Amino acid sequence: MVLAWKWKSWLLGNLLFLCCFSSDCLPMECNYQCGQSVVSLKRKLPEDGDHVLFNTFSLDDLNEDLFERILSWLPTSTFFRLNSVCKRWKSVADSASFKLACSRISSREPWFLMVAPNLNQSVIFDSSESSWKRLNHPPLLQEESNQNCMPVAASGGLICHRKSSGNFIVSNPVTGSCTELPPLHAPQHQPLNAIVMSTACKDQLSFKIVLVFGELPNLLFKVYDSRSGCWDDEIALRRKTEDNSMEHDSTDDNVVYFLSKAGIVVASNMQRSPSKQYSSVITNKDGQDIVYFLSSSGNVVACNLTCKCFFEYPRLLPVFSEYSIDVIECSGEMLVVLLSEFLETATLRVWRYDEANKGWHQIAAMPAANSHEWYGKKADINCVGAGNQILICLSSPDLCTYVMCDLETNKWVELPKCCINGEVIDFMSAFSFEPRIEASVWQPSGLDYDNHHSFSAPLAHFFLLIEVFFPLIK
C-alpha cells in the first residue's frame, strides 16, 4: 500500500504537470514575478480555499478520458511498472480509448531488439533508460515449428520474423500479439535481396512488407499489405535510364576482391550476420517509396517502388579495399556506415550521398582512438538507425561490442555488456522499434490462415510481462 501511494504521488506530481502544459483540461493561474510569467499548479478555488492541488486532489477525481491521456504520456516501461499499482490502472490496458490516446503520441524513445542465436527470450536495449530488459517471446514464436524464426525487419511498434520455410510472422514484442502472414509464393529461382517493413505512422493499425528479388539487372518486388491481407503480384523493376553510376569493377558481382596484408589480391564472399543477410531500409522521398539494399558485392542499390525502377550508387571505396558496410535509415534518409582499414589503422565513418554533387559526403566518424582497436580484427558491422541515433554492433572472433552514435553531437558511447545468468551475451545485430501497445498485427476478418494462431495473445500474457519486464539483467 505504501509503494502504491508513492507511485500515485509521483505520477500526480509529474504527469499532471505535463498534462497541464499539453492541454487545456485543467485550469491554471499565471503569476508574474520580475517580469516573467510563472505557472502555478493551483486549482482555481474560492477565495477562502487557498489549498494546493496536492492537498485537495485525488486521482479518483479524474475522469477516465483525462486519466488515460495522462497515462499515455508515460514511457512504456514506466507504464508497465505502474500497471501493478491498482485495478483501475491495470484495466486501462484493455481500453480501446487508451490505445487511441497512445497513438496520438507522435513518437517514443526507440527500443532495440537484440539478435543472438539460441535465445529463448527477447532482449531489449531501452534507449530512454539506457538499460537492458527482457521480454518473453510471443506464444506463437515459442512453438516448436517457429523456434528458428529470425527477425528480419521492423517498423513502428512491430517486428517481422522470417520462418525457415520462407513465410513470415509479425509481432508486437510489447503486447505479445502475433500473427502469421499468408503463404508467400516466391518467384522461381530468384534470390531474395531485401526485406523491409513500413507502418502507418498515424494510427499504427496497418503495415506493409516489401520483398525485392532477382539478380542485377533483373529485379522485381512483391508487397504484402495488411489492409488487404494478401500478397500482391510481383512487379518488375527497370534500370533507371539516366543512371550512369554503375561501374563494372568485376565480372562476378558475387565476389569481393581486396588486397591482403601481404599484397596478394584475395577473393572473398561478403560476410553478413544471418539476421542482416537482407540488410535493407525504406524511405519516402517526395511521396515516393524507395528501398535501399546492399548487393552481394557491397554496392548500394536503390529501388524506387513508385516509379518501378532501380539504380546503383557509386562505390564508397575502390574494389581493392577491405571493409565492412551496412545501410541504415535515419530521420527519413538513407545513410551508409563503413568500417575500413587504411594506413595501419581502422576507421568507422557514416556517409550520406550528395545528390547535387553526385558523391558521398562524410557526416560522422568514430574517434580514431576508439576505432583503432578494431584494426586487424576482421570485424563485421551490423547497424540500425533510429531518428538521429545509430546502434552499431561490431563483432569479430576476438571482440564484440555495441556503440551508440548521436549524429547531432557526433557523440559515440559504448553500451554496457549484457549478462544473462552470469554469462555475457554476444549479439550479432539489432532492430529498432517504438514500444507501442497500440501497434496492431491484425489482418482483415476471415483471413486467419491457421486457426490455432490467434491474432492477439491472451490479455493475461500482456500483464504477465510485468513480472519479467522491469528487472535489469545483471
N, C-alpha and C positions, 0 to 999 in steps of 0.2 A: 504493500500500500504506500509506503514511503517512497519507493522508487517510482511508482506510477505518478504520485503527486509531484515529484521533481520533474518528471518528463513533461507533465502538463504545464507546470510553471515555466519550464524552458520554452516550450512551444508557444505559449501565450506571449511571453516576453519578446520572442524573436519573430515569429511568423505573423502575429497580429500587427507588429510594426511594419513588416514587409507589405502586408495586405493594405495597410493604410496608405502607403505610397503608391500602390498599384491599382487602386480602385477608389471609388467614392462611397463605398459601402458604409464606412464608419465616419461620423463627423469628427473634425479636428479643430483645434484652436491654433491660431498663429500669434505668437508674441513677438515683439520687436525689441531687440537689445542691441545697443551700439550700432544701429542702422542695419542690422541683419535680421532676417526672418528666422525664427526658431520654432520648429513644430513641436507642439505639446501633445502628449498622448492622453490627455484628459478628455473624458467624455463630457459633452455639454450637459450639465446638470443644473437644477435650480440653484438660485443664489446661495441658499443655506446648505447646499450639499456639495461642498468643495472636497470631494474624495477622489483619490487617484484611481485610475481604472482597475488596478490590480486588487484594490480593497473591495470593489463592488461588483466585479465582472466574473462570471463563471462560464466555463466552456459550454455548459448546458444552455446558456442564453443564445448561443449561435444557432441560426437556422441551418438546415442541412446543406443548402447551396453554398453559403459562405464558409461553412466548416470544410466542405470538400475543396473549395477553391484555395483555402489556406493550406490544406494538406498537399494539394497538387504542386505547391512550390517547393516542397521538401525534396532534397536529394533522395533518389530511390532507395539507397541503402539505409538512410535515416528513417524513411517511411516504414521499412520492414522492421526496424528495431522498435519503433513506436507502435507497431501493429499489435504488440502484446500488452499494451497499457490497459485497455478496457474493451468490452464487447462492441461498443459503438465504433471505435476506431477500426476494429477488425472487420466489422460489417461493411465499412466503406469500400473495401477492395472488391466487393461483388456488385458495386453500384455502377450502372452504365453512365450516370451523370458524372461520377468521379473520373471515370476514364475519359469522358469528354473534356472535363476540366484539365486533366493531364495533357491531352492532345493540344491544348491551347498554349502550353509552354513551348516556346519556339525552339529551344534547344536544351540539351542536357550535357553535362560533362561526360566525355566518352569513357566507356569501359573497353578493355582489350581482352578478347578471348584468346588465351594462350594455347598453342598446339604442341603436343608431345605424344609420342607413341605409348600405347597401353595405359592411358589414363582412364579410370572409371568414373571420373567426375570432371566438371568444368572448373578450370582455374582462371580467375579473372584478375586483371590489374585495374583497380579503380583509380583513375587519374585525379578525381576530385579529392580523394583522401590519401593518395599515394600509398596504397596498401594492397596486399593480396587478399583475395576472397575465394571461397569455394562454393560451388553450386552443384546440386545433384543433376545428373543428366536427365532430360525429359524421359518419361517412361518408354516412349516409342524407340528411343535410341539405346535403351538398355536391353531391348530384346536381342536374343542371340543372333538373329539374322542381320541385325543392324549394328553390331558392335564394332565393325570395321569401317563404319561411316567416317568420312573425313570432311571437316569444314572446308569449304572452297570459296565462299563469298559471304558478304554481309552488307546490310544496308538498313538505315533507320534502327529499329529495335529487333531486327530479325537476322538469323543465321541460316545459310543454305549449306546442307551437307550432301555429299555425293556417296551413294552406295557402291559397293563393288560391282553391282550389276549395271551401273551407269545411270540408275534413276536417282531422284532427288527427294530429300526431306527438308522441310523448312520449319524452324522452331523459334520460339521466343524464349531465350535462356532464362529470363527473369521469372516469367509466369509458369514455364514448363509446358505451355501449349505447343502442339506439334502436329504436323500433317505431312502425309506422303503425297507427292505430286503424281499425276497420271503417268503411265509408262512413256518413256521417250523413244521414239523411232528415229534413231540417228541415221544420217546419210551413210550409205555403204562405203567402206574403205576410205573414209575421210577422217584424218586425225583431229582431235579436239584441241583447239589452241587457247580458248579463253572462256571463262565463266564469270559473268558479272551479274549483280543484283541491284535493283533500284526500287525504292518505295515511294508512295505518295506522301510527300513531306507534310501536307496539311493535316491529314487525318490518320495516317499510319494504318489504313484499312485495306490497302491493296499494294501489290508488289508485282514486279516483272523480273524474269530471269532471262538473260541473253547468252546464247552459246555461239561461238564462232568456230567453224570447221574448215578443213581444207589445207592444201599446201599452196604457198605462193607460186604463181599469182592467181590461183583458182580458189577463192574464198567464198564462203556462204555462211548465213546465220539463221538461227531459229530463236523464237521468242515464246516464253510462257507468260501469260497474263492471268493473274488470279481472279480478275473480274469475269473472264470468260471460262476459266477453269480448264483450259486446254492449250496444247502447243500449236502454234501457227506453222504453216508450211515453211520450208526453208527458202530463203531468198538469196540469190547470187549477188556478189559484190564485184564491181568492175574496178580496174585500176584508174585512179584519177589521171585524166589525160595530161594536165599541166604539171604533173608530178615529175620533177627532174632530179629528185633527191636520191633515187635508187642507185646504189653503186654496187656492182657485182664484184666484190672483193674476192670471192671464191666461187668455184663451180659447184661446190656442195654446201647448200645452206644449212645442213645439219651438223656441220663441223666448225669448231672454233680453232683458229691457229694462233699460237702465241710463241714467244721466244723464251726458251728456258734460260736458267741462270748460266748454263754452260755455253749459250749462244747457239743452241740447236733448235730448229723450228719443230714444234711439237703440235700434233693434232689431238684435240680432246673434245668429247661431247660436253655440252654445257650442263653443269650440275645444278640441280634445284631441289629444295625440300619438297617432298611429295605433296604437301598441302599447298605449296606455291607453284606447283607444276603448271597451273593455268593462271599464273600471275597476270592480272589484268584489272583495269578500272574503267569506270564510265563517267563521263561528264556531259553536261548540257550547255552547249555554247551557241548563243544566238538562236535558241529554240531547236537546235539540232543535237540529237543524241550521238555521242562519239565514244566508241570502245577502243581502248588502247591495250595492246598486249605486246609481249616480247616474243620475237621469232626465235627459233631454235639457235640462231647464231647471235642473239643478243640485240638485234635491231628492234627499235620501237615501231610498231605498226599501228596506224590509226584507221579505224573502220567507222565511217560516217553512215549510221543506220538510216538516217533521214534521206540522204542523197544516194544511198546504196552504192557507195564507192569506198575505196581504201587507198592509202599511200604510206610510204615508209619514210621515216625521218632519217637524216644523215647520221652516220656513226658518231658517237661521242669520242671514241678513241680509235686509232688505227687497228686493223685486224691483228697485227703482230703485237698485241698487248695482252697482258694477263689481268683480268679484272672480274669482279662480281657486280651484277647490276640488278636493279629492281625498279619497277614503275609504280607510282603511287598517285593518289588524288588528294589534294589539299585545297580547301576553300574553293572547290569547283574547278580547279585547273590541274592538268597533268604535270607531274614532276618526275625526275629520274634521280635515284640515289646510286652512287657509283663508288665502289671500293677498288682502288687500283694501286699498283706499286711502280715507283719511278725513283731513280737515283738513290737506291738503298733505303727507301722509306715507303710507308704506306699512307695514302690519303683517302679520306671519306668525305665526299662532296655531294651537294644537292644542286641539280641543274634544272633550269627552265628553258623551254625553246622560245626564242625570239622570232615571232612570225615576220616582223618588219625586216630584220636583218638576215633572216633565214639561217640562224645559227644558235648554238646552245650558249646559255649565259649562266654562270655560277651565281647562286644566291645564298649559299651557306656552306661552311666547311667545319669539320671537327678539328679542334685544336691539334696541332701537329704532335704535341707531347702525348696525346691520347691515342691518336691513330697509328703512331709509330709502333705501338705494342703489337699491332697485327701484321707487321712486316714479316714475310716468310712463313706465315701460318696457314696459307692456302685457305683463307676464311671464305665463308659464304654469307651473304647478307639477305635477309628477308624482311621487308619493310611494309608498314601500313601507315597511312595518313589519317588524321582526324582534325579538321579545322586547320589551325596553324601548327599543329604538333605532328611529329613523326616518331613512331616507335620502330627502332631498328634492332633486329635480332642478329647478332654476329655469332657465328659458330664455326668451330674448326675442331680437329681431333684433340687439340690441346686446350682450347679456351672456349667459353660460352658466356656471353654477356648480353645485356639489353640496355639500350641507350635511348633516352627521350630527348628529341631536339625541338626547341622552340624557334620557329622560323622568324618570328618578330624580333627576338632578342639575340638570336644565334647562341642560345644557351644550351649546352649539352650536359645532361645529367644521367649518370649510370644508375639503374634501378637496383634495389636490394635483391639478394638472392632469395629464391622461393624454396622453402623446405616443406616436405610433407612426411610426417612420421620420422623426422630427424634426417631425412635424405634430401639432398639438393636436387631439384628437378631442372633438367636442361630442356628448354623449349626450342622448337625449330622455327616457329613463326607465330604470327598473331593476326587477329582480325578485329577491327574496331567497330563498335556499335553503340547506340544510345540506349541506356537502360530504360525502356518504356513499357509499362504494364499494359498500355492501350494498343500496342502494336499487334495486329491481328494476322493469324495464319489461315483464316477461314477462306474456304472456296464456296462457290455458289451451291445452294442446297441441292441434294441429289447427286453430288459428284464425289461422294466418299468412295474411293476406289478399293478400300479394304475395310470392311465393316468393323473389324476389331481395332482399327486405328482411329480413335476418336479425334475430332478436330482439336479439342482442347483437353488438357489434363484435368483431372478432378480438382475441384477447388481446394480440397484438402491438401493436395500436393503444393498448391500455391502458398498455403500457410506453413506447411512443413519446412519451407525454405528458411523460415525464421530461425529454426534450430541450427542450421548449418551456415547461415548467411554471414552473420557479423563476426564470428570468431576469426581472428587473424591467424594465418598459417605461421607457426613458429618453427 
